[in-house]
């Protein structure tokens, strides 16, 4: 596998379920990101991890719980979600060297539907 | 605070016609600017980026963008659009935030290509 992979690609869950989204990058990057993309809304940054340490939490509700066990893997644990949480969840990675001039590499996303 | 404005929500062009997607940014220092493309059901892919040097930047898939500091713009162009270019296009400006490097994305422009 190359690039950034995300599993599952589609997920349907009830409001009382617990599920997890997985992201893996094979690019040797040190920064990883979770974004939420809802219809008709701008891309929303949720969390940022640098070298496994969380550096940004963009006021995300606690029903979303990120985990970064190493620089290659990122998880988003979901519990007691609401229907308005239905969206495309995108994972991205980037190198830290070079700073703000580095582009992000995105995975294909997980399409989440909350019933 | 930095911001990115993409004034056009939708753009419709005929196949073979030229294309220009507008992007205006607000940033206090030299900006790092990016254009990404997102095909339906996919993650974002970098088209091109600018951080210094020649203000006309060439990217993938025949796209180019011109940085105009006096107009705070970074418009994306393509001389002849193909049906496969139908997608969502995002302009972004990179910034440093604490120990992170995070882009600020515009709301996106949806490109519709008529045969």
Boltz contact constraints between the chains, C-beta under 6 A:
constraints:
  - contact:
      token1: [A, 42]
      token2: [B, 107]
      max_distance: 6.0
  - contact:
      token1: [A, 43]
      token2: [B, 105]
      max_distance: 6.0
  - contact:
      token1: [A, 48]
      token2: [B, 100]
      max_distance: 6.0
  - contact:
      token1: [A, 50]
      token2: [B, 99]
      max_distance: 6.0
  - contact:
      token1: [A, 55]
      token2: [B, 98]
      max_distance: 6.0
  - contact:
      token1: [A, 55]
      token2: [B, 99]
      max_distance: 6.0
  - contact:
      token1: [A, 55]
      token2: [B, 100]
      max_distance: 6.0
  - contact:
      token1: [A, 56]
      token2: [B, 100]
      max_distance: 6.0
  - contact:
      token1: [A, 90]
      token2: [B, 43]
      max_distance: 6.0
  - contact:
      token1: [A, 99]
      token2: [B, 101]
      max_distance: 6.0
  - contact:
      token1: [A, 100]
      token2: [B, 32]
      max_distance: 6.0
  - contact:
      token1: [A, 100]
      token2: [B, 94]
      max_distance: 6.0
  - contact:
      token1: [A, 100]
      token2: [B, 95]
      max_distance: 6.0
  - contact:
      token1: [A, 100]
      token2: [B, 96]
      max_distance: 6.0
  - contact:
      token1: [A, 100]
      token2: [B, 101]
      max_distance: 6.0
  - contact:
      token1: [A, 101]
      token2: [B, 32]
      max_distance: 6.0
  - contact:
      token1: [A, 101]
      token2: [B, 51]
      max_distance: 6.0
  - contact:
      token1: [A, 103]
      token2: [B, 34]
      max_distance: 6.0
  - contact:
      token1: [A, 103]
      token2: [B, 46]
      max_distance: 6.0
  - contact:
      token1: [A, 103]
      token2: [B, 49]
      max_distance: 6.0
  - contact:
      token1: [A, 106]
      token2: [B, 43]
      max_distance: 6.0
  - contact:
      token1: [A, 106]
      token2: [B, 44]
      max_distance: 6.0
  - contact:
      token1: [A, 107]
      token2: [B, 43]
      max_distance: 6.0
  - contact:
      token1: [A, 108]
      token2: [B, 42]
      max_distance: 6.0
  - contact:
      token1: [A, 108]
      token2: [B, 43]
      max_distance: 6.0
  - contact:
      token1: [A, 109]
      token2: [B, 43]
      max_distance: 6.0
